[in-house]
């Protein structure tokens, strides 16, 4: 049985795929956390065309609410993005 615990670095290595279009959105660059509850509320995804997300602009990122994540697998994170999401 595999561990059900992941680190941020584990999540950052996974491609984020939109189940609606089948397109690769990019890679997770950060998490948004509710500091009162300690729960993750969203992931920030940098477009995959950016090789070095460290140098990309924040306004190019896609923010996906945590409840739109369908599955976190071995290699990919499957999300349900039906509309353009830029801020959460």
VENQUI-V79363 format. One record per helix or strand of 3 or more residues. SS is the DSSP state (A for helix, B for strand). FROM is the first residue (numbers start at 1). TO is the last residue. Records with the same first field share a line. If there is no record, write none. Layout:
SS: FROM-TO / FROM-TO
This chain:
A: 8-12 / 53-55 / 58-60 / 66-68
B: 15-18 / 24-33 / 40-47 / 62-65 / 69-72 / 76-79
